[in-house]
């Protein structure tokens, strides 16, 4: 599971990089640049959700270990 989450985070970071390269800083909310802004936001949301998922799995593991002791 850990490897899968890391791979997904790396893919999301790669998508952020690609979308930043498509971004037109003079007109960020027009044409292809708007698509890039939306893509950056979506990739950031994915990274945030994966971080929350990772932390919840760690908490679940800690609770499981404490119940076994």
Backbone torsions as a table, in degrees:
resi	resn	phi	psi	omega
1	UNK	NA	-40.0	-178.4
2	UNK	-62.1	-43.3	179.8
3	UNK	-63.9	-39.9	-179.8
4	UNK	-63.1	-43.2	179.5
5	UNK	-65.4	-41.6	179.2
6	UNK	-63.2	-41.2	178.4
7	UNK	-63.0	-43.0	179.2
8	UNK	-64.6	-38.5	177.6
9	UNK	-64.9	-41.9	178.7
10	UNK	-63.6	-38.9	176.7
11	UNK	-64.0	-42.8	179.6
12	UNK	-64.3	-40.8	178.3
13	UNK	-65.3	-38.8	175.5
14	UNK	-62.2	-40.4	177.3
15	UNK	-64.5	-37.2	176.7
16	UNK	-62.1	-44.4	178.9
17	UNK	-61.3	-43.9	179.3
18	UNK	-64.2	-42.7	-178.6
19	UNK	-69.9	-32.5	175.6
20	UNK	-65.4	-35.9	178.6
21	UNK	-68.9	-24.3	178.1
22	UNK	-85.6	-12.0	-172.6
23	UNK	-73.4	132.2	173.9
24	UNK	-101.0	111.1	-173.4
25	UNK	-73.1	-17.1	178.0
26	UNK	-78.5	-37.8	178.7
27	UNK	-131.4	77.1	-172.8
28	UNK	-73.0	-12.9	-176.8
29	UNK	-116.7	30.9	178.9
30	UNK	-132.2	137.2	173.5
31	UNK	62.4	-134.9	-178.6
32	UNK	-64.1	-25.8	-180.0
33	UNK	-66.9	-34.4	176.6
34	UNK	-65.0	-40.7	177.2
35	UNK	-62.5	-39.1	178.7
36	UNK	-65.4	-41.2	178.6
37	UNK	-63.1	-43.2	178.5
38	UNK	-64.5	-40.9	177.9
39	UNK	-63.5	-39.8	177.6
40	UNK	-64.1	-44.6	178.6
41	UNK	-62.0	-42.1	179.8
42	UNK	-65.6	-41.5	179.5
43	UNK	-67.3	-38.5	176.5
44	UNK	-64.6	-38.9	176.9
45	UNK	-64.1	-39.3	178.4
46	UNK	-64.0	-42.5	178.2
47	UNK	-62.8	-42.3	179.0
48	UNK	-62.5	-45.0	178.8
49	UNK	-63.7	-38.9	177.8
50	UNK	-67.3	-35.7	176.7
51	UNK	-66.3	-41.4	176.9
52	UNK	-63.3	-42.4	178.7
53	UNK	-61.8	-44.4	-179.7
54	UNK	-61.0	-45.1	179.6
55	UNK	-65.0	-38.9	179.3
56	UNK	-65.2	-36.4	176.7
57	UNK	-66.4	-39.2	177.6
58	UNK	-64.5	-42.6	178.4
59	UNK	-63.9	-42.3	178.6
60	UNK	-60.9	-39.9	179.0
61	UNK	-67.5	-40.5	178.2
62	UNK	-64.1	-40.7	178.0
63	UNK	-64.9	-40.1	179.2
64	UNK	-64.2	-41.1	179.5
65	UNK	-66.4	-38.5	-179.9
66	UNK	-70.0	-32.4	179.5
67	UNK	-73.5	-24.1	179.0
68	UNK	-81.8	-17.9	-176.8
69	UNK	-79.9	NA	NA
